[in-house]
Amino acid sequence: MTDTIKHRIEKIRRGEVPEGYKKIHGDIVPLTWDQISLSDCIIPYEEKTSVANQYPVLTSSRKGLMLQTDYYSNRQVTTEDNVGYNIIPYGYITFRSRSDDGRFKFNQNTIIDRGIISYFYPVFTFSDEVSCEFLLQLLNHTIYKKMFPYAEGTAQQVLSLKKLGRFKYSVPQIHEQQKIATVLSSQDKLVELKEKRLAEKQRQKKYLMQQLLTGKKRLSNFHQPWERKKLADVLTERREKNIRQNLRICSVAVQKGVVDQIEHLGRSYAAADTSNYAVAHYGDLIYTKSPTGDFPYGIIKQSFLPEEVAVSPLYGIFVPNSSELGFFLHTYFESSVNAYNYLLPIIQKGAKNTINIKNETFLSNSLYLPTDPLEQKAIANIFLTINQEIDLLRQDIEQEKQKKKALMQLLLTGIVRVTPCH
């Protein structure tokens, strides 16, 4: 970033108008940008279905526009009585006119020639005088907070297409809009490409979990037979308590594993007296005994934190015979199916659907496990490597998303211009 741009940003933050800029209704924008009303460029599309399921049913979500059968895992939740639903042709835009949090996501149909969507989702396009891609970026990422006054309602806010049309904002000439849209679209495509790489790496891991963690596929040079063993044979319960109340309080999460409670939840939910909290060491396995998402009987995670930490007294803490075997089990129970199948036969549900299971009962079921410590280590190293690759990809994607945010803040406000003369 050049010194000129830094100086411009500092002046705008102070509310001062830099040379070549002007202030319109509190916004500081380039002199060449003109204020438009969205009603001048919105073209409503009001074609309705005349027969049931006339075209594929679509869902407009925060993640984008998609086939309803994809969004709801091969189910169409819309009733067969969908005559009178809105038709959305390819290239047209829709948004859910009702919102619980005041944010409205605008999605363009780029997936099928024609689809249908609930009449609660207005359908429209933009005129040729503006760049559709530019305005979509603007609506979804920059000016959505400014749309709050145009929505009606309290518990659930409603934004009609007519109300949206009353919104006014300063935008550049269409050639600059198109250049800005191209830059932001390129960044979106880069993020999408890296997300596909991440998804492929996750599929690869899932395949390896199904093969290597069950003994279906053996690594070369390892021939010692696997045996069915009770977890009581490979895990020992840790009964240590946080008597001094001097340890960091942690939670256990599906994605993050053992993590600082404040970092994970934003605040501490620990009791005032934590002397009865369980202590977990590096390498210990923790069983949460509480339903979480796809894990109706709880999750099982290994602690990778370097120091001793305290966790809920309701959790079970177990020391594995080796760190490698602990990581093998940690990876095995990452699968919600594996966790469910192991826990189902030994779980008893109490009043209010609570889970009743003693620590010794958790250890009473058995798994098919490698007996050779070297094979345990080799399998663990494979998954350690693939986890590191997945983490790096996630970090890379997050950096690209932050770069996109920075580009939007600079380009969609006119702080940085894409025209050659600026």
Residue, then its C-alpha position, 0 to 999 in steps of 0.5 A: m500500500t502506497d503512502t498516498i493511499k495510507h494518507r487518504i485512508e487516515k484523512i477519511r477515518r478522521g472525517e476529512v475529505p481528501e483531494g478528488y473526493k466529496k462527502i454525500h450523506g456522510d459517505i466520502v467518495p470520489l468526485t466522479w462517483d454518482q449517487i443512484s437509487l436502486s429502483d432506477c436499475i432494478i428490473p423485477y421478474e414476476e413470472k409464476t409457476s402454472v403447474a406443480n414442480q414446473y422447474p427444479v426447486l431452489t433454496s436461497s441460503r447464506k451459502g448461495l443459491m442451490l438445488q433444494t435437494d442438495y441443501y436438504s440432503n436429497r430431500q425436497v421440503t417444499t410441498e407439491d402444491n407450489v403453483g404460484y411460486n416465483i420462477i428464476p431464470y439463469g442470471y437473475i437474482t433473488f433474496r429471502s425477504r424475511s430475516d431473523d438477524g436483519r441481514f439479507k443475502f442476494n444470490q444469483n442463479t448460475i446453476i440451472d436454466r430455470g428454477i422455482i423458489s418460494y414467493f417469499y423470495p423476490v426475483f429481479t435483475f439489474s439494468d444494463e446501465v450498471s454492473c450486476e456483479f458489482l452491485l451484488q458485491l456491494l449488497n452482500h458485503t459492504i452496504y448491508k448494514k445501511m439497509f437496516p432502516y429499509a426493513e420492517g419488523t422487530a423479531q423478524q425483519v422484512l425487506s420488500l423489493k419496493k423497499l430495497g429500491r428506495f436505497k441510494y448509494s454512490v457508485p462509479q461509472i460502469h466501466e469502473q464497476q466492471k473492473i472492480a467486479t473483475v478483481l473481486s470475482s478473481q479473488d472469489k474464484l481463488v478462494e473457491l479453488k482452494e476450498k475445492r482442494l480442501a474438500e478433496k483433501q478431506r475426502q482423501k482423509k475420510y477414505l484413509m480412515q475407512q481403510l487404515l483404521t479398520g485394518k481393511k488396508r494394511l501398510s507394507n512391512f507390517h504383518q502382525p495380526w490385529e486383535r479385538k481389544k476392550l478399551a480397558d486394555v489400552l486406556t487407563e482412567r485418570r482420576e486427578k482433580n484440579i484441587r489447587q484451582n490453578l489450571r486453565i479451564c478448557s472445553v472440548a469441541v468437534q472441530k477444535g478438540v480440547v480448546d481454551q473455554i474463553e477462546h472457544l465460547g467467548r467467556s468462561y462457563a466454569a463454576a466458581d469452585t473448580s476444585n472438582y474439575a478433571v485434569a487432562h494431560y497432553g496425550d490424554l483422551i477425553y470423553t464428553k458424555s454429552p450430545t453434540g451435533d452429529f455425535p448424539y452420545g458425545i465426542i472423544k478427543q485427544s488433548f494436544l495442549p502442552e500443559e495440564v488443563a482442567v475440564s468439566p467434572l462430567y467428562g471422562i479422562f483416559v491415559p492411552n498406553s502410548s501417544e500413538l495409540g491415543f492418536f489412532l483412537h482420536t482419529y478413529f472417533e473423529s467419525s460420527v459413525n464410528a463414535y455412534n457404533y461404539l457407544l450405542p451398545i453401552i449407553q443408557k439414556g436417563a430422564k430428559n434424554t441425559i446420557n448415563i455412562k460410567n467411565e468403566t462402562f465407556l472402557s467396556n466395549s471393544l475395537y479391532l486394533p493393531t497390536d504392533p506399536l510400530e504400525q500404530k505409530a506409522i498409521a498415526n504419522i499418516f494422519l498427522t501429516i494429512n491433518q497438517e496439510i488440512d490445517l495449512l489449507r484452512q489457514d491459506i483460505e482464511q488469508e485469502k478471505q481476509k484479502k478479499k475483505a480488504l479489497m472490498q473495503l478499498l475498492l467498493t468505497g473508492i479509497v483505491r481506484v482501478t482506473p489508470c488515471h488514479 
